[in-house]
Each structure stands twice: as structure tokens, then as C-alpha cells.
Amino acid sequence: MDLSNPTNENLVFMINTLAEQLQVVNRGLMDPEDYDIQHYDDIKDMYDMVQMKKGQLSVSELQAVVGELGKYRVKA
């Protein structure tokens, strides 16, 4: 999948993948429909960082990523 193109399909893929990798229990917090494509580049940066550190993120890092993603939600 080519994530360099900001499409809704790519955004949904990244949000769902992040939710799985970050082991988010309340998946309602990471509903792809709650995120706007205008934040695509920021979300992609976080996605790339999580992919690089796959399995090596501390609990506080996981919480920080989830908190940062929360800033990009358009629905609260």
C-alpha cells in the first residue's frame, strides 16, 4: 500500500493499524471516521514512528502517541 498519497482509504488503514499496534482497548477513541484528511501528514508521521519502533515502545510512549492522535480527532 502506498501511504504517500493522502487518501481516506490510507487514513483509515493507518488509524486501524495504529489502534491494533497501540493495543487501544476503547476502539471508539480511534474511529477512523473521527479523523480529518487535513491531518494526514501528522498522522502518517506518527504511523511511521510506530512502525520503526514496532514492539519497542514503552507504556508512556504508547500513551503519548494515543494522546497526540487525540489532538487530531475532529469529533470529541
Long-range contacts (C-beta under 8 A, 24 or more apart in sequence): 3-44, 3-47, 6-37, 6-40, 6-41, 6-44, 7-37, 8-37, 10-40, 11-35, 11-37, 11-40, 11-43, 14-43, 14-44, 14-47, 15-43, 15-69, 17-47, 18-43, 18-46, 18-47, 18-50, 18-65, 18-69, 21-50, 21-54, 22-50, 22-57, 22-62, 22-65, 22-66, 23-62, 24-66, 29-66, 29-70, 29-73, 30-66, 30-69, 31-75, 33-75, 34-73, 34-74, 34-75, 35-72, 35-73, 35-74, 36-72, 36-74, 39-72, 42-72, 43-69, 43-72
